[in-house]
Amino acid sequence: MSFLSGFIAIIGPPNVGKSTLLNRILGTKLAIVSQKPQTTRNRTIGIYHGDGFQMVFVDTPGIHKTQTALHKSMVESALAAFQEVDILLLMIDTDHPNNPEISSIVDNLKRANKPCVLAVNKIDIYPKEHLLPIIDRYGQLCLFDIIVPISALKGDEVDTLFNELKSRLKPGPQFYPMEMNTDKPETFLVSEIIREKIYFHARQELPYSSAVTISKMEKIIDKNLLSISGCIHVETDSQKGILIGKHGRMIKSVGRSARLELEKMFRMRVYLDLTVRVEKNWTKDTRSLGRLGY
């Protein structure tokens, strides 16, 4: 039998569960998740190794109207995936099936002329009577090979979706070695965990004005210790004050939450040193975006 492989882009509006689905399929946390929209900023590759096949999932930022240079970079990254992959998986959810961003995504799907699968997420929230009109409406587009209702959070019908995607693989090479489950370095995964904790602890616009870079990551084997130095970049002095918090409480909460998760991820003790730096208007400056990894 020929080896089967393919790249699969997970695309859709913000906050429909794309990263949750990727983590569910791979059985590990590669992409951070948050109830806030536009959490995913970079494309993240997750690699599933099967018996005689390999599926390379590309988790993309949510496609939305751009407001800043950062948003433009995110959307351009997502749209580029339409041409770079073999299979397109559009995700929508039962909360917002008429999201205005979906129509432009559908137009791009039509132009891509590639196998398309639609996943309708969050079926655990509403009864079937709410779901059927959504399936009927998107079925009338005659664009999707199949429509699969799922719950990425609870795992309902994710196996069905996985098998449908697998059936559309074609003979091809093994793109990545067995020991790889992502193309991202450990420093990127660490910075994303820290950024996720900012989304959890901070409110309003602060998470969207924050970026994280890692300057040092050293494993001290004889002490079973991972030493990490990171910097959280914000846009204004007032944001820096909020993130540090009174008597340093906010930054301590972010650091503690991140450290506990990193210790589970790396299975060793973690020393995490975080600083906060002002990088004025970095979300609007293309040069700053490049320095911060966007």
C-alpha positions as CSV (number, residue, x, y, z in Angstrom):
1,M,0.0,0.0,0.0
2,S,1.2,3.6,-0.7
3,F,1.9,5.9,2.1
4,L,-0.9,8.6,2.4
5,S,-0.3,12.1,3.5
6,G,-1.6,15.7,3.2
7,F,-1.8,19.1,4.7
8,I,-5.1,20.2,6.2
9,A,-5.9,23.8,7.0
10,I,-8.3,24.5,9.8
11,I,-9.9,27.8,8.9
12,G,-12.8,29.9,10.0
13,P,-13.8,33.1,11.9
14,P,-12.3,33.8,15.3
15,N,-13.3,31.8,18.4
16,V,-15.1,28.9,16.7
17,G,-12.8,26.3,18.3
18,K,-10.1,25.7,15.8
19,S,-7.3,25.4,18.3
20,T,-9.5,23.2,20.6
21,L,-10.0,20.8,17.7
22,L,-6.3,20.6,16.9
23,N,-5.5,19.8,20.5
24,R,-8.3,17.2,20.6
25,I,-7.1,15.4,17.5
26,L,-3.5,15.3,18.5
27,G,-4.2,14.4,22.2
28,T,-1.9,17.1,23.4
29,K,-1.9,20.9,23.8
30,L,-0.1,22.6,21.0
31,A,-2.3,25.6,20.5
32,I,-3.5,28.0,23.3
33,V,-7.2,28.5,23.8
34,S,-9.2,31.3,25.3
35,Q,-12.8,32.5,25.4
36,K,-11.6,35.8,23.9
37,P,-11.6,36.0,20.1
38,Q,-8.5,36.3,18.0
39,T,-6.3,34.4,20.5
40,T,-4.4,32.5,17.7
41,R,-1.9,34.8,16.0
42,N,0.5,32.5,14.2
43,R,-0.1,29.4,12.1
44,T,0.6,26.3,14.1
45,I,1.3,23.0,12.5
46,G,0.2,19.8,14.3
47,I,1.4,16.5,13.0
48,Y,-0.6,13.3,13.4
49,H,1.3,10.1,12.7
50,G,-0.8,7.1,11.8
51,D,-0.2,3.6,10.5
52,G,0.7,4.2,6.9
53,F,-0.4,7.8,6.9
54,Q,0.5,11.3,8.1
55,M,-1.9,14.2,8.5
56,V,-0.4,17.7,8.9
57,F,-2.9,20.1,10.4
58,V,-2.4,23.8,10.0
59,D,-4.2,25.8,12.7
60,T,-4.8,29.3,11.4
61,P,-5.7,32.7,12.9
62,G,-9.4,33.5,12.8
63,I,-10.3,35.5,9.6
64,H,-11.8,38.8,10.5
65,K,-11.8,42.5,9.4
66,T,-8.4,43.9,10.0
67,Q,-7.8,46.9,12.2
68,T,-4.0,47.0,12.8
69,A,-0.9,45.7,11.2
70,L,-1.0,42.8,13.6
71,H,-4.5,41.8,12.5
72,K,-3.5,42.2,8.8
73,S,-0.6,39.9,9.4
74,M,-2.8,37.3,11.1
75,V,-5.4,37.3,8.3
76,E,-2.8,37.2,5.6
77,S,-1.3,34.2,7.2
78,A,-4.7,32.4,7.3
79,L,-5.6,33.3,3.7
80,A,-2.2,32.0,2.4
81,A,-3.0,28.6,3.8
82,F,-5.8,28.2,1.2
83,Q,-3.2,27.8,-1.5
84,E,-0.6,25.9,0.5
85,V,-2.6,22.9,1.7
86,D,-4.3,19.8,0.2
87,I,-7.6,19.9,2.1
88,L,-9.6,22.8,3.6
89,L,-11.6,22.3,6.8
90,L,-13.9,25.2,7.5
91,M,-15.1,25.5,11.1
92,I,-18.2,27.4,12.2
93,D,-20.1,27.1,15.4
94,T,-23.7,26.9,16.4
95,D,-23.5,30.1,18.4
96,H,-22.8,32.3,15.3
97,P,-23.7,30.4,12.2
98,N,-24.4,33.6,10.3
99,N,-21.1,35.3,11.2
100,P,-20.6,38.0,8.6
101,E,-17.0,36.9,8.1
102,I,-18.1,33.5,6.7
103,S,-19.3,34.8,3.4
104,S,-15.8,36.1,2.4
105,I,-14.2,32.8,3.6
106,V,-16.7,30.8,1.4
107,D,-15.7,33.0,-1.6
108,N,-12.0,32.1,-0.9
109,L,-13.0,28.4,-0.6
110,K,-14.6,28.5,-4.0
111,R,-11.6,30.0,-5.7
112,A,-9.2,27.5,-4.0
113,N,-10.9,24.6,-5.8
114,K,-9.8,22.0,-3.3
115,P,-11.6,19.3,-1.2
116,C,-13.6,21.2,1.5
117,V,-15.1,19.8,4.6
118,L,-17.4,21.7,7.0
119,A,-17.3,21.1,10.7
120,V,-20.2,22.7,12.7
121,N,-18.8,23.0,16.3
122,K,-20.4,23.3,19.7
123,I,-23.2,20.9,19.1
124,D,-23.3,20.2,22.8
125,I,-24.8,23.6,23.4
126,Y,-28.1,23.4,21.5
127,P,-30.7,20.8,20.6
128,K,-30.7,19.1,17.2
129,E,-33.6,21.3,16.1
130,H,-31.2,24.3,16.2
131,L,-28.6,22.4,14.2
132,L,-30.6,21.1,11.2
133,P,-31.3,24.5,9.6
134,I,-27.6,25.3,9.8
135,I,-26.7,22.1,8.0
136,D,-29.4,22.7,5.4
137,R,-28.2,26.2,4.7
138,Y,-24.6,25.3,4.2
139,G,-25.5,22.2,2.3
140,Q,-27.3,24.3,-0.3
141,L,-24.0,26.0,-1.2
142,C,-22.9,22.7,-2.8
143,L,-19.3,23.5,-1.8
144,F,-18.6,20.9,0.9
145,D,-17.8,17.2,0.4
146,I,-19.5,16.5,3.8
147,I,-20.8,18.5,6.8
148,V,-19.9,17.0,10.2
149,P,-21.5,18.4,13.4
150,I,-19.0,18.1,16.3
151,S,-18.1,19.2,19.8
152,A,-14.3,19.8,19.8
153,L,-14.5,20.5,23.5
154,K,-16.2,17.2,24.5
155,G,-15.0,15.1,21.5
156,D,-18.4,14.3,20.1
157,E,-18.1,13.1,16.5
158,V,-14.5,14.2,16.2
159,D,-13.5,10.7,15.2
160,T,-16.0,10.9,12.4
161,L,-14.5,14.2,11.2
162,F,-11.0,12.7,11.5
163,N,-11.9,9.7,9.4
164,E,-13.5,11.9,6.7
165,L,-10.4,13.9,6.5
166,K,-8.2,10.8,6.4
167,S,-10.2,9.4,3.5
168,R,-9.3,12.4,1.4
169,L,-5.5,11.9,1.8
170,K,-3.6,11.0,-1.3
171,P,-0.4,9.0,-1.8
172,G,2.5,11.2,-0.7
173,P,5.7,11.4,1.4
174,Q,6.1,11.4,5.1
175,F,6.8,15.1,5.5
176,Y,7.9,15.0,9.1
177,P,9.8,12.4,11.2
178,M,7.8,10.4,13.8
179,E,9.2,12.2,16.8
180,M,7.8,15.6,15.6
181,N,4.3,16.7,16.5
182,T,4.8,20.4,15.6
183,D,7.1,22.6,13.6
184,K,7.3,25.1,16.4
185,P,10.3,25.3,18.7
186,E,9.9,24.9,22.4
187,T,10.5,28.6,23.0
188,F,7.4,29.4,20.9
189,L,5.2,27.0,22.8
190,V,6.5,28.5,26.1
191,S,5.7,32.0,25.0
192,E,2.2,31.0,23.9
193,I,1.5,29.4,27.3
194,I,2.5,32.6,29.0
195,R,0.3,34.6,26.6
196,E,-2.6,32.3,27.3
197,K,-2.3,33.1,31.0
198,I,-2.4,36.8,30.2
199,Y,-5.7,36.3,28.4
200,F,-7.0,34.4,31.4
201,H,-5.9,36.9,34.1
202,A,-6.1,40.3,32.3
203,R,-9.2,42.1,31.1
204,Q,-10.4,44.2,28.2
205,E,-7.7,45.1,25.6
206,L,-4.6,44.3,27.6
207,P,-4.2,40.7,26.2
208,Y,-4.5,42.0,22.6
209,S,-1.7,44.6,23.3
210,S,0.6,41.9,24.8
211,A,3.3,39.8,23.1
212,V,5.8,37.4,24.7
213,T,9.4,36.6,23.8
214,I,11.7,34.1,25.4
215,S,15.3,35.2,25.8
216,K,16.6,32.2,27.7
217,M,15.6,28.6,28.2
218,E,18.0,26.3,29.9
219,K,17.6,22.7,31.2
220,I,19.6,21.9,34.3
221,I,19.4,18.1,34.2
222,D,21.1,17.3,37.5
223,K,18.6,19.6,39.3
224,N,15.6,18.5,37.2
225,L,15.0,22.2,36.5
226,L,14.1,24.3,33.5
227,S,15.1,27.9,33.8
228,I,13.2,30.4,31.6
229,S,13.5,34.1,31.1
230,G,10.8,35.8,29.2
231,C,9.6,39.3,28.4
232,I,6.0,40.5,28.0
233,H,5.8,43.4,25.6
234,V,3.0,46.0,25.9
235,E,2.2,49.2,24.1
236,T,1.9,51.8,26.9
237,D,3.2,52.6,30.3
238,S,-0.3,52.3,31.7
239,Q,-0.6,48.8,30.3
240,K,2.7,47.9,32.0
241,G,1.3,49.1,35.3
242,I,-1.8,47.1,34.9
243,L,0.0,44.0,34.0
244,I,2.4,44.2,36.9
245,G,-0.4,45.1,39.2
246,K,-0.5,46.4,42.8
247,H,2.5,45.0,44.7
248,G,3.2,42.8,41.6
249,R,0.1,40.7,42.1
250,M,-1.0,40.5,38.4
251,I,2.4,39.5,37.0
252,K,2.8,37.0,39.9
253,S,-0.5,35.4,39.0
254,V,0.4,35.1,35.3
255,G,3.8,33.7,36.1
256,R,2.4,31.1,38.6
257,S,-0.3,29.9,36.3
258,A,2.2,29.6,33.4
259,R,4.8,27.9,35.6
260,L,2.4,25.2,36.8
261,E,1.3,24.4,33.2
262,L,4.9,24.4,32.0
263,E,5.9,22.0,34.7
264,K,3.3,19.5,33.6
265,M,4.3,20.0,29.9
266,F,8.1,19.4,30.5
267,R,7.7,17.1,33.5
268,M,10.3,19.0,35.5
269,R,10.5,21.9,37.9
270,V,10.4,25.3,36.2
271,Y,11.9,28.6,37.3
272,L,10.2,31.4,35.3
273,D,11.5,35.0,35.3
274,L,9.2,37.5,33.6
275,T,9.8,41.1,32.9
276,V,7.4,43.7,31.3
277,R,8.7,46.1,28.7
278,V,6.9,48.9,26.8
279,E,7.2,48.6,23.0
280,K,5.1,51.6,21.9
281,N,2.3,50.8,19.4
282,W,3.9,47.5,18.4
283,T,0.6,46.1,17.0
284,K,0.7,48.9,14.4
285,D,4.4,48.8,13.5
286,T,5.5,46.2,10.9
287,R,9.1,46.4,12.1
288,S,8.1,45.7,15.7
289,L,5.8,42.8,14.5
290,G,8.9,41.2,12.9
291,R,11.0,41.5,16.0
292,L,8.2,39.9,18.1
293,G,7.6,37.0,15.7
294,Y,4.6,38.1,13.7
